[in-house]
Amino acid sequence: MRRLSSLASRASPAIRNLSEEVSNQSKPNRKNPPNSKSVTPFDQNHTTNNSVAPFRGKSSLRLSPVPSTTLSVDNKRKNHLEPADHHYISQILSRKDWSLLLSHEFKAKRISLDTRSIVSILQNQENPLPPLRFYIWVSNIDPIFTEDQSIRGVLANTLYRKGPVLLSAELIQDIRNSGCKVTQDLLCVLIGSWGRLGLAKYCAEVFGQISYLGLNPSTRLYNAVIDALVKSNSIDLAYLKFQQMPSDNCTPDRYTYNILIHGVCKVGVVDEAMRLVRQMESLGYVPNVFTYTMLVDGFCNAKKVDKAFKVFEKMKERNVHPNEATYRSLVNGVFRCVSPRKAFQLLSRFVEREPILPKAACDSILQCLCSNSLPKEVAEFFRTTKEKGYLPDSSTFNISMTCLIKGLDLDEACDILDSFTERGLKLDFNAYIALVEGLYKVGRVAEGNWYLDQMVRDGLVANVFSYNIIIDCFCKAKMMDRALESFGHMRQRGIFPNLVTFNTLICGYCKGGEMRKARELLEMLFKHGFKPDIFTFSSLIDGLCRVHQIVDAFDCFSEMEDWGVGPNAITFNILIRSLCIIGDVAKARKLLKKMQADGTSPDVVSFNALIQSFCKMNKVEKALKVLVTMLTLDLIPDNFTYTAFIKALCELGRFDEAKNLFFSMEANGCMPDAYTCNTFIDALVQSARFEEAWDVVRKYEKKGISIKSIPIL
């Protein structure tokens, strides 16, 4: 690295000038304001051999820098709100006289009581007892805050995440000493936290002793404990409390029944859920949207999809409108019960029958289709719902675009994106960049440029993070000149690069084997006060290995220690792979042992390089020894591991062993991919084992794996 960091005089003019510009920008000139002339953030005047005329835009765009808005000092003061001193309040709450001190601070107007400030104090306590004490004090000062759902929700989450807080004799005495008491509201919050933490028996024990707290059983308290028991997966105990209600002169209400229905639906016992619904109706309680939502979920858990759809029909008959949760329960439940394509068919018909398109259902369908990698179905769903005016939210559309780009013709992805923007959908950065990357990847540079400029037109490229992603996009497309130009445009817009910016550019040049430019950017990194990190070193080592400068790569590896940067598995894997490529397997094995000795856990990639090297040398037994070592570390072989063995065994004429290994992959948790299947099929064909090859083709084409065409078959 010392060798790499002394190269300023050898920097190319473009990078050296850029370095000076950015350095000057870091020292603001108060006499001369920034130039406000228009600049082109992403110049489209670059032509390449594989570029085509853009057909989606009319002209390239030239923009002026976005003016920064400033507030006067008076406006800043006017809009500034003094935050609560959480540390000071924490100190008060840790004392024995906490209630007295809080009341004193409140009278002195140093504590303000409103929902926002109370929530802020509750959220900013390290331990669960202080927020509980603060809630007790607030409840005593103004009981109306106990009805605020945001306050109760924050306290409940705090007690769950940082608890449990048990209702010990010491805590009860502490509350009484403060002049407060354990109220029904407080006990309901505590019981709720215990239920979420799985303390079912403790909930029941405390409830059985509430008379000692000066409280009497009520329907609300029963509901709290039954709900806690259901959340603790103690359905039997919840039913026991439900049956005890009449003996305490407490009448179950609709909330009580909904809790129990939820409990039995979670485990798919829908017959009992329906019995509870009938019992609830006999008492005059009409099922509401929550009841029906739980029934939908219950029928799906019981694999009774047809009855889940019938619940929706029942809701219509009773004029109960489904909410977002109802639709999500149906969609996710159907996808759990049947195959993804069958689920799509059922839900598409359901959506078409709805008089008003349910957006929540459409969003959920798209998300499920994307998670199951079904781009054709995503495109079809967009086409059918377009007529009803469906517009997805930006998050759903981003997921959908990623799925479409990976699995479809890019023209169709572009058409879908364009159709939504024409209808007024504002796309976010991620949707555009996914499409731009896809277009650059297949060489459609002009179209990628047009969408990139559209991002600028929409104001989506405005900070270092968005520029970093765009620079990375250019680097992945091996468009390093454009990446460097974008780096320069950052300076023109007053946006300063960070370490990620430099690392991205260094990595791009290293992957292209342009080590001189990578070193020059490293020099810029030093000049801007950044220190190289593990990503910087790994990129440089990888680049040096790519240009066969293995000695320099190991020098760089050794120098990491001087910078206080420890190598990770990726760094070791780069060197192990490179040693195997040049045939120095012995040194690669030593490096693997050093990796383990240094406390860095090897992964599958670490071993695959060695296994592949031994297999290429037809030393299958040595490769098997490496595999055994890998298995002792609980590492699961992947397709590269299996393919190396299968190919070597076939070359040695050990086809039965290769065949057994190939068909054992799925049982061992590794589904053969197209590369593995095609490698095995090629080996079988070359040895004239055509029937066996045809069996493999038939089996894996049914599983949706792309098998290349073999004329002889």
N, C-alpha and C positions, 0 to 999 in steps of 0.2 A: 504493500500500500504506500510506503514511503516512496518507492520507485514510481508508483502511479500518481502520487500527489505533487510531483515537481515538474509539471508539463505545461505551465502557462505559456511559455514562449513558443511551444509547438502547436498551440491551438489553431484550428482552421479559422480564417477570417470571419466566417459567418457566426460560428459559436463564440469567438472571442469578442466580436462586436456586441453580440447579444448579451454576453456576460457583463460587459461594461455598461450597457443600457440598463440592465436590471439592477446592477450595483448602484448606478446613479439614481435610479428610481427610489432605492431604499433610503436615500438622503434627500428629503423633500426640499425643493427650492422655493422659498417663500416669496421671492421677488417675481418669479415667472410661474404663473399658474399652468396647470396641465393643458396641453394642446387639445383644443376642442374640434379639430378638423375631423371629418368623417374618415373612418377606417373600415377595412373589410376584414371582419373576424375570421371568416373562412373563405379564402380566395378560390373561386371556381375556374380561374383561368389556366389551371394546370391540366394539360392534356396528356393522356397516356395512350398507348397502343390499343388497350382493351376498353377504353372509355367509349361511350355512345352518347349521342345527342340527348340531352335531358328532355323528356316528353311530359314531365309533370310540373314544370315551372316555366314562367315566361321570361324571366331575366334574373341575373345574379343580383344580389342585394348588397348595398353599401349602407353601413350604419354609422351613426354618430355615437360616441361613448355615452353610456347612461349617466345623466347628471346625478350627483349624490345630493341627497336632501339633508339639510342641516337644521337643527333647532337652536333657537337663541337660548341663552342661559336662563332667561326668565321662563321660557316655555318648558325647558327641562325641569326647572324647579317646580313648575306648576303641575307637570305630569308625574312627578316623582312621589312615590309612596314609601314611607319609612317602613321597612320590614320589622316584624316582631323580633326582639332579641331572644332567640331560642335558647342560647346558652344560659342567659340570665334566668329565664323561666325554668329551665331544667335544674339549675341550682336551687331555686325556690322549691320545686317539686320533690327534690331529694331530701329536704329537711323534714323534721317531725312536725314543725308548726307551719306546714305548707299552706294550709287553708287560710290561716290568719294573715300570712304574708301576701297571698294572692289578693285577698280582700283589701288589704292596705294599698297594694299597687293599683287595684281597680278604682278605689276611691280617689287616689292621686292622679287618675287618668293616664297611668303609664301602661295599662292594659285595656285594649278596646275589645268589646264583645260584638262580633258579627260573624256570620258564617265563614267568611273567607279567612279571617284571622284565627278563628278557632281551628279550622281545618289545617291551616299552616302550622300551628303549634302542635297539634296532634301528630302530624306527619313528620315533624322534625325532632323526635325524641328517640334516643338510642335504645332505651329499654321500655318494656310494655307497661310498667307500673306508673311512671310519670303521666303518660297520656290518659290512663284510667283515672288517676287522681284529678287531672285537669277537667275531664268530662264530669266527674262527680261534683266538683266545685261549680262548674258552669251550670249544671242542672239545678243546683241549689240556689244560684243567683237568679237564673231565669229559666224555669222549667220548659218554656216553649222551645228551647234549643234541643230538647230530647226528641222532639217530633221531626227535626230536620234530618231527612234521609241521607244527605251528603255527610253530615257530621257523624251519624250513627254508622254509615258505611265505612268511613275512614277509620273510626275507632275499631270496628269489627275486623278490618283488614290488618290493622296494627297488632291487635291481640292475637290474630291468627299467625302472622309472619314472625312475631317476636315473642309469642307466648309459649306455653300457657301461663295465664295468671289464675292461680287457684284461690278459691274463696276460703282462705285459712282464717283461724281465730285471730291471728295478728292483723290481717287485712281488715276484718270486720271491726276490730277494736280501733284501728287507725281511722277508719271511715267515721266511726262514732265520735272519736276524739276531735275530729274536725268539725263537729256540729252537723254532719250530714248523716244519711242513713242509706242502707241498701234498698233501693227502690225496685219496683217491678221492671221499669225501663232498663236499669243497670243490669239486673239479673238476666233479662232476655238477651242483652248484648253478650254477657259472659257465657251463657248457655250456648249461644250461637257459635262463639269461638271454640268452645270445647267440642261441639259437634264436628266442626270442620277439622279439628285436630284428632278426631277419632276417639275421644274420651267418652264413650257411650255410658259405661257404668258410672263414671263420676257424675255425669249429667243426671242420671236417675237418682243417685245417692243425695246430691244437693237438693233436687226437687222434693225428695221425701222428707227433708228437714227444713223446708222454708218457713214453717211456723216459728222456728227459733229466730228467724230474721224479722218477725213481726208481719209476715206476709201470709195471705190466704190463697189457696189454689184458685186460679181463674182460667177461663178459656184461653186467654192470651198466653199465660204461662204454660198451659198444657200444649198449645200450638208450638211454642218455642222449644220445649223439650222433645216433642214428637218430631219436629223438623230436624233437631240436632241428632236424634237417634237414627233417623232415615239417612242423614248425611254420613253418619258413622257406619252405615250398612248394617244396622241392628234393627231390622224390620220387625222381628218377633217382639223385641222390647218396646218398640214403638206401638205395636198393636196392644200390648199389655197396658200401656199408659192410656191409650185410646179407650179401652174397656173400663178403666178406672174413673173416667170423667164423670159419669152419672153419680157415683158414690160421693163425689165432692161437689155435687150440685152444679156441675159445669156441662154446658151443652155444646157438642161439636158444631162448628159452623162450616161454611164452604171452604175456608182456608184449611181447616183440619182435614177435610176429605181430600182436598187437592194435594196436601202433603203426602198422605198415604197412597193416593193414586200414583203420584210421582215415584214413590218408593217401589211399588210393585211393578210399575212400567219399566223402571230401570233394569229389572231382572227378567222382563218379558212375561210376567204372569198376568196376562191381559184379562183372563177370565175373572180374576179377583178384582181387577181394576173396574171392569164393567159392573160387578156386583156392588162395589162401593159407589159407583155413579148412580145406580138405581136406588140405593139406600139414601144417598144424598138428595135425590129428586123427591123421594117419598117424604122427606122432612121439609120440603118446600124450597130447597136450594137449587137454582138452575145452573147447570154446568156453564162455565164461562170459557173464554178463549184459552186460558191457561189449562183448564181441564182437557179440552180437546187437543191442545198441543202435546200434552203428556200422553194422551191416548194414541196419537199418531206415532210418537216415538216408541211407545210400548208395542204397538202392532209391528213396527219395523224391527224392533229387537226380537220379537217372536217370529220373524220371517213371514209375516202375514201381510204382504204388500197390498193385496186387493182390499183388505179391511181398512188399511191406513187410508186408501183413497176414499173409501165409503165414509170415513169420519168427516172428510171435507163435504160430502154430500149432506150429511146430517147437520153440519154447521150452517150450510145454506138454508136448509129447511127451517132452522131455528133462528135465522137471521143473526148469527154470530160471525163476525168478520175475522178471518185469519190475520195474525200479525206476522212480522218478519220471522220470528222464532218458529211459528207453525210451518211456514214454507221451508225454512232451512231444515227443520226436523224431517219433513217429508222427503226432500231431495237427498239429503245425506243418508237417510234411512234406506231409501230405495237403492241407492248406489252400494250400500253395505250388503243388501239382500240378494241382488241379482247381478249378472255380468254387466260391465259398464255400457256396452252397446244396447242390451235389453233395457237397462235403466233409462238410457237416453230415449228410446222409443216410447216407453211408458210415460215419461215425464213430458216429452214433446206433445203427445196427445192430450195430456192433462192441461198443459199451458194453452194449447189451441182452444180448448173448451171454455177457458176462463173468459168472461165478458170483458174484463179489464186485465191487461197484462200485469201479472204480479212481478214487480221488479226484483224483489228479494229472491223469488224462486228462480228467475232467469240468471241472476248473479251466481246463485249457488250451483245451478246446472253447469254454467261455464267453468266455474272453479273445479267442479268434480271432473268434467271432461278434460280439463288441462292436467289435473293431477294424474289422470289415467292415460295421458299422451294420445288424445284422439283429435288431431287437428282437422280432419275432414268433417267430423261431427260438429266441431266448433264453428267452422265456416258455414255449414248447413244451418245451424241454429241462428247464427247472425242473419242469414238470408231470410229465414222464415219469420223471425221476430221483428225484422226491419219494418215490415208492412204495418205492424201495430205500434210503431214509434218507440221501440225499446232503445234506450241509451244506457249502456253500462257505466258504472262509476270508474274512475281512473285506475284504481287498483285492480279491478276485475279485467279491465281492458288491457292493462300491462301484462297480466298473466296470460291472457288470451293471445296477445300478439307474440309473446315468446313461444307459445305452443305452435302457433301458425307458422312462424318463421322457421322453426326447427323441422316441421313435418310437411310443409306445403310448398307449392310453387310460389315464388316471391311475388309474382304478378298478382295472385289472388290476395296475398297479405297486403300488398299496396292498395288494391282496390277496396278492401274492407276498411283499411285505415282512412283512405280518402273519403269514402262514403260517410263515415262518422264525423270527420272534420267538417264536411260540407253541411252536415245537420247541426253543427254548432258545438260538438263535443270538444272540449279543451283537453288535449292530450298532455301528459306530463313528460318529463325528461326521459324516463325509462322506456316508455313506449316507442319514442322516436329513435333512441340510441340503439335499441334492439334491432330495429329495421335497418338503420344505417349500417350497423355491423354486418348484418346478413347480406346487404347489397354489396358492400365492399368485398366481402369474402368471396363472392362469385364474380368479381371484376366489374360490377355495374357501378362504376365510380361516379359518373355524372348524376345518376339518380340518387345515389347516396349523398352527393354534395347538395342536391336540391332539398332533401329532407333535413340535412344538417343546417342549411340556411333557414329553413322553416322553424327550426328550434330557436335560432337567433331571433327571427321575427317575432316569435311568441315570448321572448324574454326568458328563455329557459337556460341560457348560458350566461351566468352572471356572477359566478364565484369560482374559487380555486378548485372546489370539489367537482363541479361540472366540467371545467377545463381538464382536470386530471383524467376523467372518464373519456373525454373526447381524444385526448392525447393517447390514451391506452388503446382506443379504437383504431387510431391511425397506426400505432405500433403493431397491433395484431394483424392489420391488413398489409404490413410491410411497406407502409407509406411514410417513411421516416422523415422525408423532407417536409411533408405536411404536418407531421407531429412537431417538428422543430419550429415551423411557422406559427403553429397554434401557441407554442411556448412564447414566441415573440409577441403575439397578439395580447397575451395576458398582461404584458408590461404596458402595452399601448392603452389598455383599459384600466390601468392602475391596480391590477390584481397580482399579488405577489405569490410566487411559487413556494411550495413547501417541500418537505423531504420526499413525499409520495410523487410529486411532479418529477423530481430528478431521478428517483428510482425507476419510474415508469420509462423514461427516456433511456436511461442506462440499460435497462433490461431489453428494450427494443433494439438498441444498437448491438448489444451482446448476442442476441438471438440471430441477428444478421451477420455476425462475425466481424462487425466494424469496431474493432477494439480501440482504434485510435480515437474515434469520436466518443466512445464510451469513457475513455480516460479523460478527455477534455471536459465532458460533462461532470465527471467526478471532481475535477479541479474547480468547476463552478460551484459544485456542492460545498466544497471546503470554503470558498470565498464568501459564501452566503451564511457561514456560521453553522452549517449542519454537520453532524457526525454520521459516518456511514453506519448502517444497521445491518441486521442479518440478511435482509432482502438485497441490499447493495452488494454485500460480499458474495452472496449466492449467485447473483446475476453475473458479476465479474468472473467468478470461478467457472461458471457455465460457459461464458463467452470464450475464456482462455482455452477451455477444453475443446470447444467447437473448432477453434483454429489450431488445435493440436499443440498448444503451448502448455503441456501438462506440468512441466517444472515450474513455470510461472504460476500456474493454478495452485500448486501446493505451497508456493511461497506466499501467495495471497491467503491461503487457508491458514498457514502458520501465523500470519500477521494479525489475524482476527483477535487473538488473545491480547495483543498489545493495545487494541482498541476496546477491550473489555466486552467483546461480542462473542458469545458462545455459538458454535455451529449447531444446526438442528438436523433433523433427518434428511431434509431436502438437500442441504449442503453436502452431507456424506454421500447421499445417493448419486449426486452429480459426479463426484469423483470416482465412486465405485463403478458406475456405468461406463465412464470414460476409460478407466483402466481395463475393464472387460473388453471394450471395443478394440483397444490396441493389443489385446491378448495377454496382458499382465494380470492373470487371474490370481496368482499367488499374492501379489501386493493388494489386490482388491479384497481378498479374504482377510488379510492382516488389518486392512482399514475397517472392515466390518467388525472385527474383534475389538479394535480400538474404539469404535463407535459405542459398543456395548460397555466397554470398560470405563468410558467417559460419562456414562449415565444417560446416553441418548438412545431411546428405544428404536430399534430398527422396525421398518414396516415391510409390507409385501414387496414394494418396489426394491428395497435393499437386497432382498434375497433373489428376486426375479432376474436381476442382471447376472448373478453368478449361475443360477440355474440355466438360463438361456445360453451362457457361454459354454458350460459343460455339455449341454445338449447339442450345440452346434459342433462340438468336437467328438460327438457320439460317446461321451463318457457319462452314460445315463446313471450308472451306479453312484458316481460322485455327485451328480445332480440330486439323486434321491437322498443322499446324506444331508445335503443342504436343505432339502425339503423337510426332512425329519427335524432338523434344528428349528426350522421355521414353525413347524406344527407344535413343538414344545413351548413356543412363545405365544400359543393361541392365535396365531395369524392364519387366516383362511386363504388358501390359494385362489387366485383369480384367473381370468381367461388367458392372460399372458403365461402364467405358470403352466396351466394345462396344455396350452397350444405348444409350448416348447417341448414338453414330454411326448405329446402325441406325434408331433412331427419327427422327433428323434427316433421313437419306437418304430414308426412306419419306415423310415429310411433304413433301419436295421432289420426290416422284415418281420418285426414282432407285432403283426397286425391284431392278433387276438388281445394282446395286452393293451394296445392303443385303443381298441374298440371298447374294452371293459372300462378303461379310464375315461373315455369320452362319455359313455352312458352313465357313469357314476357321478358326473359333475353336478347334475341337478340335485341328487340325493345329498350331496355335500354342500349345498347352498350356493352353487355357482351355475347360473343359467348360461349355456353356451351362446356366445354372440355370433354375428355374421362372420367375423374373422376366423374364429375357431372352427365353425361349421365348414366354411369354405376350404380351410386348410386341410381338414380331415377328408372332405370329399375329394379334393385334388389328389391326395395321397392314395385314396382307394381307387380312383380312376386310373392313375398312372400304373397301378399294379393289377389292372384289369379286374378289379373286384366291383363290377358294375352294379350288381344286385344290392350289395351292401350300401354302395354310394346312393342308389336310388331310395333305399329305406330311410337314410338320413335326410335326404332332400324332402321326401314326403312328410316326415315327422315334424321337421322344424319350419317348413313353410306354413304348416297349419298353426304354428305358434307365432306367426307374423314376422319371422326372421327372413331378411333379404338374402336369398341364395342366388349366386351369380349363375348365369346360363352356361351350361356345359353341353355343347352340340352332341357329343357322343351319347348323352343320356336322353 
